[in-house]
């Protein structure tokens, strides 16, 4: 998914107030974690994930891996937090995140 810098700024602003929904710990990126993230992305489109200091990989590597496995765009990696976005075409129009053009 290719997003413009304007869309990325918009999503960063929208994600600022969100609380992390998933946590990646010492087990790293497991199938269960990916499955949970997929479910949450279907429901919310924009989510935050917290990386614990016990995670076995570097934060940027984890972000890239989660993005690849879920098909989501990594919007931001800030500290130990990842912001992910994936459009859900099956959501009702009033629930969708409308990106600027």
Buried (B, 14 or more C-beta within 10 A) or exposed (E): EEBEEEBBEBBBEBBEEEEBBBEBBEEBBEEEBBEBBBEBBEEBBBBBBBBEEEBEBEBEEBBBBBBEBBEBBBBBBEEBBBBBBBBBEEBEEEEEBEBEE
